């Protein structure tokens, strides 16, 4: 037997709702806010190294969970540390 259009539509809506619930992810917690850090210093290379991958690229905020304002501060601090040679531009493994 064939289902009515109303039954098919209601089943389709419930299927969409369950898929949306499965796709929703928990928002990442800002690691800097939990520690109470309000300013990122370019001389703190241990902190900056956490936000750079093995190749030396700056990790995006969607991966680290940092707010956009802190991400801009982080990027500027990393670039300053690199310029003053406190941090390498590229890791030792990837140098020719």
Buried (B, 14 or more C-beta within 10 A) or exposed (E): EEEEEEEEEEEEEEEEEEEEEEEEEEEEEBBBEEEEBEEBEBEBBEBBEEBBEEEBEBBEBEEBBBEEEBBEBBBEBBBBBBEEEBBBEEEEEEEE
